[in-house]
Amino acid sequence: MSSTEFQLLRERLERLYNELRVMEEQLHPIISRLRTVLGEFLGVEAAAAQPPTPAPAEAPRIFVTEAPAPTAAPRPPELTPERTLLFTLLTEITKGIKLARYRDHRFVVASEPITYEGNVHDLGQEYDVVILSPSIDTQIEIDRPVESNTPVIFANTFFNIDNMVVRRIYYKGISPVLKGRMSIWAFKY
């Protein structure tokens, strides 16, 4: 190996080292946050890892370089359930969604159908989060009767009621001829 080739190889290795150091500094907060969230979810308490210490900056060297060899485009990683779960967790963490365990839940279909005259479903107790899915276009109110200016929730969509105590759900179809059913998922935290 000639001295020029050795210099080129050394420069490439130094560049790779510096790029890895930068990646490590950028990924550390994400990995720490993921570990913390998973620890909270599993009920495991662990000490926070220390961020990597940056390496001292060196004066840039000037070398004669050769043109980089063309490389093939990287293949996307194979989509496995583990990768999908990790992607979902990282996506939710970056959006600021925190995981919470519920202590009680109830999944029901309202006993009274959705009609043009309107009906009410009593959950029997108060819940913190409720997800509603009507089978027809419906007006929905919580703990008060439906009014004429109540917005319409379209058929087979999910209406999420969060950060609100819910006991009674009032609902009314917008079509005088259709009848539907209301699916209800209620959770207590």
For each residue, the residues with C-beta under 8 A, 3 or more apart:
1: 5 6 9
2: 5 6
3: 6 7
4: 7 8 64
5: 1 2 8 9
6: 1 2 3 9 10
7: 3 4 10 11 63 64
8: 4 5 11 12 63 64 65 66
9: 1 5 6 12 13
10: 6 7 13 14
11: 7 8 14 15 61 63 65
12: 8 9 15 16
13: 9 10 16 17
14: 10 11 17 18
15: 11 12 18 19
16: 12 13 19 20
17: 13 14 20 21
18: 14 15 21 22 55
19: 15 16 22 23
20: 16 17 23 24
21: 17 18 24 25 52 54 55
22: 18 19 25 26
23: 19 20 26 27
24: 20 21 27 28 52
25: 21 22 28 51 52 54
26: 22 23 29 30
27: 23 24 30 31
28: 24 25 31 32 49 51 52
29: 26 32 33 51
30: 26 27 33 34 90 93
31: 27 28 34 35
32: 28 29 35 36 48 49 51
33: 29 30 36 37 93
34: 30 31 37 38 89 90 93
35: 31 32 38 39 46 49
36: 32 33 39 40 46 48
37: 33 34 40 41 89 93 98 99
38: 34 35 41 42 89
39: 35 36 42 43 44 45 46
40: 36 37 43 99
41: 37 38 99 101
42: 38 39
43: 39 40
44: 39
45: 39
46: 35 36 39
47:
48: 32 36
49: 28 32 35
50:
51: 25 28 29 32
52: 21 24 25 28
53:
54: 21 25
55: 18 21
56:
57:
58:
59:
60:
61: 11
62:
63: 7 8 11
64: 4 7 8
65: 8 11
66: 8
67:
68: 71
69:
70:
71: 68
72:
73:
74:
75:
76:
77: 83
78: 83
79: 83 84
80: 83 84
81: 84 85
82: 85 86
83: 77 78 79 80 86 87
84: 79 80 81 87 88
85: 81 82 88 89
86: 82 83 89 90
87: 83 84 90 91
88: 84 85 91 92
89: 34 37 38 85 86 92 93
90: 30 34 86 87 93 94
91: 87 88 94 95
92: 88 89 95 97
93: 30 33 34 37 89 90 96 97
94: 90 91
95: 91 92
96: 93
97: 92 93
98: 37
99: 37 40 41
100: 189
101: 41 189
102: 105 129 187 188 189
103: 188 189
104: 127 187 188
105: 102 185 186 187 188
106: 123 127 184 185 186
107: 183 184 185 186
108: 121 183 184 186
109: 181 182 183 184
110: 113 114 119 121 169 171 181 182 183 184
111: 121
112: 115 119 120 121
113: 110 119 179 180 181
114: 110 119 134 135 136 138 171 172 173 179 180 181 182
115: 112 118 119 172 173 179
116: 172 173 174 175 176 177 178
117: 172
118: 115 145 146 170 171 172 173
119: 110 112 113 114 115 170 171 172
120: 112 145 168 169 170 171
121: 108 110 111 112 168 169 171 182 184
122: 167 168
123: 106 126 127 130 166 167 168 169 184 186
124: 167
125: 167
126: 123 165 166 167 188
127: 104 106 123 130 165 166 167 186 187 188
128: 162 163 164 165 166 187 188 189
129: 102 160 161 162 186 187 189
130: 123 127 142 160 161 166 169 184 185 186 187
131: 158 159 160 161 184 185 186
132: 140 153 158 159 161 169 171 182 183 184 185
133: 156 157 158 159 182 183
134: 114 137 138 140 153 155 156 157 159 171 180 181 182 183
135: 114 155 156 180 181 182 183
136: 114 155 173 174 175 178 179 180
137: 134 152 153 154 155 173 174 175
138: 114 134 152 153 155 171 172 173 174 180 182
139: 146 150 151 152 153 171 172 173 174
140: 132 134 146 150 153 159 169 170 171
141: 144 145 146 147 150 169 170 171
142: 130 161 164 166 168 169 170
143: 166 167 168 170
144: 141 170
145: 118 120 141 170
146: 118 139 140 141 150 170 171 172
147: 141 150
148:
149:
150: 139 140 141 146 147 172
151: 139
152: 137 138 139 174
153: 132 134 137 138 139 140 157 159
154: 137 157
155: 134 135 136 137 138 180
156: 133 134 135
157: 133 134 153 154
158: 131 132 133
159: 131 132 133 134 140 153
160: 129 130 131
161: 129 130 131 132 142 164 166
162: 128 129
163: 128
164: 128 142 161
165: 126 127 128
166: 123 126 127 128 130 142 143 161 169 186
167: 122 123 124 125 126 127 143
168: 120 121 122 123 142 143
169: 110 120 121 123 130 132 140 141 142 166 182 184
170: 118 119 120 140 141 142 143 144 145 146
171: 110 114 118 119 120 121 132 134 138 139 140 141 146 182
172: 114 115 116 117 118 119 138 139 146 150
173: 114 115 116 118 136 137 138 139 178 179 180
174: 116 136 137 138 139 152
175: 116 136 137 178
176: 116
177: 116
178: 116 136 173 175
179: 113 114 115 136 173
180: 113 114 134 135 136 138 155 173
181: 109 110 113 114 134 135
182: 109 110 114 121 132 133 134 135 138 169 171
183: 107 108 109 110 132 133 134 135
184: 106 107 108 109 110 121 123 130 131 132 169
185: 105 106 107 130 131 132
186: 105 106 107 108 123 127 129 130 131 166
187: 102 104 105 127 128 129 130
188: 102 103 104 105 126 127 128
189: 100 101 102 103 128 129
